[in-house]
Amino acid sequence: MSVALHLVIIVIAIVGWSWMDSPPEPPPRSISARLIAPQPEPSPVVEPQDQAEREKQKRLEDEKRKQAEQARKQEEARKIAEQKAREEKARQQAEAERKKQEALAREKAAKAKEAARQKAEAEAKARAQAKAEEERKRQEEARRKAEEEKRRLEAQRKKEEAERKKREEEARKAAEQKRLEAERRLREQQLEALADEARKAKEAEALKQQQAAAAKAREAQMLSESEKYQALIRERLSQAWYPPSSATEEMTARLQITLLPTGELASVKLVSSSGNTAFDNSALSAVRSLNRYPIPDDRDTFERYFRQFTIEFNPRRLK
């Protein structure tokens, strides 16, 4: 509209200028005529001034037509621009609606994903709690069995101790009896020379049997002592052992342990694998985790039973 208004102003200025600069009218001609007789009227003559006026009028009409045509084209351009603006507005609204729907879809998908994540976390937490409860029950059962085994070994030790004391008392009484018998025979030595030799032979045999009995008692004592400390070692290893989650009740690993007389670990060697590396490594770690092993003070018992021994690791039992 602004361009059209400027064009109209320019055209009006040009037309006004052309009116101002129109050529000066020629001076009127003097015509002398003499009427003789009626003559036919001559054809009208077009004066140059009329011709210029008509051309000027024609230019004005052409200019008006041009202005009208330009105004029509501008109106058409305005309508086309308005149509395009409406179409652009509709396209923007459609684009905004599409983006809005996409945002809603993304928000819905994000909520669904978050709900799935929370559900998975809740399920994982429930599984972990169930596993922890199962592990707690297993450890509690292992402790209960270890305590029962400890009480059994203690009862057995007390029983063996009572038997040992009973044997010692019997041996003491027998020795006392022999001493009295020896004194009696010494008094009769001169009268019973032959009986004295027989008595000496009998005493030698009795001494031999006594030594054998003492050796047997010593062996039994060492065995009892070794069983007590073996039970202590199994208990310590059971407390230090943490089998992996992949362990099954059928898995068993045999380890050879070598100790120093101080109870410190000299070496450990896997002599029979369970078939599961993590299971074997957990057993080796349990053996190496003990700073000092419980061992008897008696050197002979240590050398026979604890210098080097094997032990089995199994989830159901620890031999």
PEPE-V672484 format. One record per residue. N is the residue number from 1. RES is the residue in one letter. OMEGA is omega in radians with two decimals (* if undefined). BURIAL is 1 if it has 16 or more other C-alpha atoms within 10 Angstrom, else 0. Layout:
n->N res->RES omega->OMEGA burial->BURIAL
n->N res->RES omega->OMEGA burial->BURIAL
This chain:
n->1 res->M omega->3.13 burial->0
n->2 res->S omega->3.13 burial->0
n->3 res->V omega->-3.14 burial->0
n->4 res->A omega->3.14 burial->0
n->5 res->L omega->3.10 burial->0
n->6 res->H omega->3.11 burial->0
n->7 res->L omega->3.13 burial->0
n->8 res->V omega->3.14 burial->0
n->9 res->I omega->3.13 burial->0
n->10 res->I omega->-3.13 burial->0
n->11 res->V omega->3.14 burial->0
n->12 res->I omega->3.13 burial->0
n->13 res->A omega->3.13 burial->0
n->14 res->I omega->-3.12 burial->0
n->15 res->V omega->3.10 burial->0
n->16 res->G omega->3.13 burial->0
n->17 res->W omega->3.13 burial->0
n->18 res->S omega->3.08 burial->0
n->19 res->W omega->-3.12 burial->0
n->20 res->M omega->-3.09 burial->0
n->21 res->D omega->3.14 burial->0
n->22 res->S omega->-3.09 burial->0
n->23 res->P omega->3.14 burial->0
n->24 res->P omega->3.12 burial->0
n->25 res->E omega->3.11 burial->0
n->26 res->P omega->3.11 burial->0
n->27 res->P omega->-3.12 burial->0
n->28 res->P omega->3.12 burial->0
n->29 res->R omega->3.05 burial->0
n->30 res->S omega->-3.09 burial->0
n->31 res->I omega->3.03 burial->0
n->32 res->S omega->-3.11 burial->0
n->33 res->A omega->3.12 burial->0
n->34 res->R omega->-3.09 burial->0
n->35 res->L omega->3.10 burial->0
n->36 res->I omega->-3.11 burial->0
n->37 res->A omega->3.12 burial->0
n->38 res->P omega->3.09 burial->0
n->39 res->Q omega->3.09 burial->0
n->40 res->P omega->-3.10 burial->0
n->41 res->E omega->3.09 burial->0
n->42 res->P omega->3.13 burial->0
n->43 res->S omega->-3.13 burial->0
n->44 res->P omega->-3.12 burial->0
n->45 res->V omega->3.12 burial->0
n->46 res->V omega->3.14 burial->0
n->47 res->E omega->3.10 burial->0
n->48 res->P omega->-3.14 burial->0
n->49 res->Q omega->3.11 burial->0
n->50 res->D omega->3.14 burial->0
n->51 res->Q omega->3.13 burial->0
n->52 res->A omega->3.13 burial->0
n->53 res->E omega->3.14 burial->0
n->54 res->R omega->3.11 burial->0
n->55 res->E omega->3.11 burial->0
n->56 res->K omega->3.12 burial->1
n->57 res->Q omega->-3.14 burial->0
n->58 res->K omega->3.12 burial->0
n->59 res->R omega->3.11 burial->0
n->60 res->L omega->3.14 burial->0
n->61 res->E omega->3.09 burial->0
n->62 res->D omega->-3.14 burial->0
n->63 res->E omega->3.10 burial->1
n->64 res->K omega->3.11 burial->0
n->65 res->R omega->3.11 burial->0
n->66 res->K omega->3.12 burial->0
n->67 res->Q omega->3.12 burial->1
n->68 res->A omega->3.13 burial->0
n->69 res->E omega->3.12 burial->0
n->70 res->Q omega->3.11 burial->0
n->71 res->A omega->3.11 burial->1
n->72 res->R omega->3.13 burial->0
n->73 res->K omega->3.11 burial->0
n->74 res->Q omega->3.10 burial->0
n->75 res->E omega->3.10 burial->0
n->76 res->E omega->3.12 burial->0
n->77 res->A omega->3.11 burial->0
n->78 res->R omega->-3.14 burial->0
n->79 res->K omega->3.11 burial->0
n->80 res->I omega->3.12 burial->0
n->81 res->A omega->3.10 burial->0
n->82 res->E omega->3.11 burial->0
n->83 res->Q omega->3.11 burial->0
n->84 res->K omega->3.12 burial->0
n->85 res->A omega->3.10 burial->0
n->86 res->R omega->3.13 burial->0
n->87 res->E omega->3.13 burial->0
n->88 res->E omega->3.11 burial->0
n->89 res->K omega->3.11 burial->0
n->90 res->A omega->3.12 burial->0
n->91 res->R omega->3.11 burial->0
n->92 res->Q omega->3.11 burial->0
n->93 res->Q omega->3.11 burial->0
n->94 res->A omega->3.11 burial->0
n->95 res->E omega->3.11 burial->0
n->96 res->A omega->3.11 burial->0
n->97 res->E omega->3.11 burial->0
n->98 res->R omega->3.11 burial->0
n->99 res->K omega->3.11 burial->0
n->100 res->K omega->3.12 burial->0
n->101 res->Q omega->3.11 burial->0
n->102 res->E omega->3.11 burial->0
n->103 res->A omega->3.10 burial->0
n->104 res->L omega->3.14 burial->0
n->105 res->A omega->3.11 burial->0
n->106 res->R omega->3.12 burial->0
n->107 res->E omega->3.12 burial->0
n->108 res->K omega->3.13 burial->0
n->109 res->A omega->3.12 burial->0
n->110 res->A omega->3.11 burial->0
n->111 res->K omega->3.12 burial->0
n->112 res->A omega->3.13 burial->0
n->113 res->K omega->3.13 burial->0
n->114 res->E omega->3.11 burial->0
n->115 res->A omega->3.11 burial->0
n->116 res->A omega->3.13 burial->0
n->117 res->R omega->3.13 burial->0
n->118 res->Q omega->3.11 burial->0
n->119 res->K omega->3.13 burial->0
n->120 res->A omega->3.11 burial->0
n->121 res->E omega->3.13 burial->0
n->122 res->A omega->3.12 burial->0
n->123 res->E omega->3.13 burial->0
n->124 res->A omega->3.12 burial->0
n->125 res->K omega->3.13 burial->0
n->126 res->A omega->3.12 burial->0
n->127 res->R omega->3.14 burial->0
n->128 res->A omega->3.11 burial->0
n->129 res->Q omega->3.12 burial->0
n->130 res->A omega->3.13 burial->0
n->131 res->K omega->3.12 burial->0
n->132 res->A omega->3.12 burial->0
n->133 res->E omega->3.11 burial->0
n->134 res->E omega->3.13 burial->0
n->135 res->E omega->3.13 burial->0
n->136 res->R omega->3.12 burial->0
n->137 res->K omega->-3.14 burial->0
n->138 res->R omega->3.12 burial->0
n->139 res->Q omega->3.11 burial->0
n->140 res->E omega->3.11 burial->0
n->141 res->E omega->3.12 burial->0
n->142 res->A omega->3.10 burial->1
n->143 res->R omega->3.13 burial->0
n->144 res->R omega->3.13 burial->0
n->145 res->K omega->3.13 burial->0
n->146 res->A omega->3.11 burial->1
n->147 res->E omega->3.09 burial->0
n->148 res->E omega->3.12 burial->0
n->149 res->E omega->3.12 burial->0
n->150 res->K omega->3.12 burial->1
n->151 res->R omega->3.12 burial->0
n->152 res->R omega->3.14 burial->0
n->153 res->L omega->3.12 burial->1
n->154 res->E omega->3.10 burial->0
n->155 res->A omega->3.12 burial->0
n->156 res->Q omega->3.13 burial->0
n->157 res->R omega->3.13 burial->1
n->158 res->K omega->3.12 burial->0
n->159 res->K omega->3.13 burial->0
n->160 res->E omega->3.11 burial->0
n->161 res->E omega->3.12 burial->0
n->162 res->A omega->3.12 burial->0
n->163 res->E omega->3.13 burial->0
n->164 res->R omega->3.12 burial->0
n->165 res->K omega->3.12 burial->0
n->166 res->K omega->3.12 burial->0
n->167 res->R omega->3.13 burial->0
n->168 res->E omega->3.11 burial->0
n->169 res->E omega->3.09 burial->0
n->170 res->E omega->3.13 burial->0
n->171 res->A omega->3.12 burial->0
n->172 res->R omega->3.11 burial->0
n->173 res->K omega->3.12 burial->0
n->174 res->A omega->3.12 burial->0
n->175 res->A omega->3.10 burial->0
n->176 res->E omega->3.11 burial->0
n->177 res->Q omega->3.13 burial->0
n->178 res->K omega->3.11 burial->0
n->179 res->R omega->3.11 burial->0
n->180 res->L omega->3.11 burial->0
n->181 res->E omega->3.14 burial->0
n->182 res->A omega->3.10 burial->1
n->183 res->E omega->3.12 burial->0
n->184 res->R omega->-3.14 burial->0
n->185 res->R omega->3.09 burial->1
n->186 res->L omega->3.11 burial->0
n->187 res->R omega->-3.13 burial->0
n->188 res->E omega->-3.01 burial->0
n->189 res->Q omega->-3.10 burial->0
n->190 res->Q omega->-3.10 burial->0
n->191 res->L omega->-3.06 burial->0
n->192 res->E omega->-3.13 burial->0
n->193 res->A omega->-3.14 burial->0
n->194 res->L omega->3.11 burial->0
n->195 res->A omega->-3.14 burial->0
n->196 res->D omega->3.11 burial->1
n->197 res->E omega->3.10 burial->0
n->198 res->A omega->3.13 burial->0
n->199 res->R omega->3.12 burial->1
n->200 res->K omega->3.12 burial->0
n->201 res->A omega->3.13 burial->0
n->202 res->K omega->3.12 burial->0
n->203 res->E omega->3.12 burial->0
n->204 res->A omega->3.12 burial->0
n->205 res->E omega->3.12 burial->0
n->206 res->A omega->3.12 burial->0
n->207 res->L omega->3.12 burial->0
n->208 res->K omega->3.13 burial->0
n->209 res->Q omega->3.13 burial->0
n->210 res->Q omega->3.10 burial->0
n->211 res->Q omega->3.11 burial->0
n->212 res->A omega->3.11 burial->0
n->213 res->A omega->3.12 burial->0
n->214 res->A omega->3.12 burial->0
n->215 res->A omega->3.12 burial->0
n->216 res->K omega->3.09 burial->0
n->217 res->A omega->3.11 burial->0
n->218 res->R omega->3.13 burial->0
n->219 res->E omega->3.12 burial->0
n->220 res->A omega->3.12 burial->0
n->221 res->Q omega->3.12 burial->1
n->222 res->M omega->3.12 burial->1
n->223 res->L omega->3.12 burial->0
n->224 res->S omega->3.13 burial->1
n->225 res->E omega->-3.13 burial->1
n->226 res->S omega->3.13 burial->1
n->227 res->E omega->3.12 burial->0
n->228 res->K omega->-3.10 burial->1
n->229 res->Y omega->3.04 burial->1
n->230 res->Q omega->3.10 burial->1
n->231 res->A omega->3.11 burial->1
n->232 res->L omega->3.14 burial->1
n->233 res->I omega->3.12 burial->1
n->234 res->R omega->-3.14 burial->1
n->235 res->E omega->3.13 burial->1
n->236 res->R omega->-3.14 burial->1
n->237 res->L omega->3.10 burial->1
n->238 res->S omega->3.12 burial->1
n->239 res->Q omega->-3.09 burial->0
n->240 res->A omega->-3.04 burial->1
n->241 res->W omega->3.06 burial->1
n->242 res->Y omega->-3.13 burial->0
n->243 res->P omega->3.10 burial->1
n->244 res->P omega->-3.12 burial->1
n->245 res->S omega->-3.13 burial->0
n->246 res->S omega->-3.09 burial->0
n->247 res->A omega->3.06 burial->1
n->248 res->T omega->-3.10 burial->0
n->249 res->E omega->-3.14 burial->0
n->250 res->E omega->-3.09 burial->0
n->251 res->M omega->3.12 burial->1
n->252 res->T omega->3.09 burial->1
n->253 res->A omega->3.12 burial->1
n->254 res->R omega->-3.11 burial->1
n->255 res->L omega->3.06 burial->1
n->256 res->Q omega->-3.07 burial->0
n->257 res->I omega->3.07 burial->1
n->258 res->T omega->-3.08 burial->1
n->259 res->L omega->3.00 burial->1
n->260 res->L omega->3.12 burial->1
n->261 res->P omega->3.10 burial->1
n->262 res->T omega->-3.09 burial->0
n->263 res->G omega->3.13 burial->1
n->264 res->E omega->-3.12 burial->1
n->265 res->L omega->3.07 burial->1
n->266 res->A omega->3.14 burial->0
n->267 res->S omega->3.05 burial->0
n->268 res->V omega->-3.08 burial->1
n->269 res->K omega->3.09 burial->0
n->270 res->L omega->-3.11 burial->1
n->271 res->V omega->3.11 burial->0
n->272 res->S omega->-3.08 burial->0
n->273 res->S omega->3.09 burial->0
n->274 res->S omega->-3.06 burial->1
n->275 res->G omega->-3.14 burial->0
n->276 res->N omega->-3.06 burial->0
n->277 res->T omega->3.14 burial->0
n->278 res->A omega->3.12 burial->0
n->279 res->F omega->3.14 burial->1
n->280 res->D omega->-3.12 burial->1
n->281 res->N omega->3.11 burial->1
n->282 res->S omega->3.11 burial->1
n->283 res->A omega->3.11 burial->1
n->284 res->L omega->3.13 burial->1
n->285 res->S omega->3.13 burial->1
n->286 res->A omega->3.13 burial->1
n->287 res->V omega->-3.09 burial->1
n->288 res->R omega->-3.08 burial->1
n->289 res->S omega->-3.12 burial->0
n->290 res->L omega->3.13 burial->1
n->291 res->N omega->-3.12 burial->0
n->292 res->R omega->-3.12 burial->0
n->293 res->Y omega->3.06 burial->1
n->294 res->P omega->-3.12 burial->1
n->295 res->I omega->-3.14 burial->1
n->296 res->P omega->3.11 burial->1
n->297 res->D omega->-3.12 burial->0
n->298 res->D omega->-3.06 burial->0
n->299 res->R omega->-3.13 burial->0
n->300 res->D omega->3.11 burial->0
n->301 res->T omega->3.13 burial->1
n->302 res->F omega->-3.09 burial->1
n->303 res->E omega->-3.10 burial->0
n->304 res->R omega->-2.97 burial->0
n->305 res->Y omega->-2.98 burial->1
n->306 res->F omega->3.06 burial->1
n->307 res->R omega->3.09 burial->1
n->308 res->Q omega->-3.13 burial->1
n->309 res->F omega->3.13 burial->0
n->310 res->T omega->3.13 burial->0
n->311 res->I omega->-3.10 burial->1
n->312 res->E omega->3.07 burial->1
n->313 res->F omega->3.13 burial->1
n->314 res->N omega->-3.10 burial->1
n->315 res->P omega->-3.13 burial->1
n->316 res->R omega->-3.07 burial->0
n->317 res->R omega->3.07 burial->0
n->318 res->L omega->-3.05 burial->1
n->319 res->K omega->* burial->0
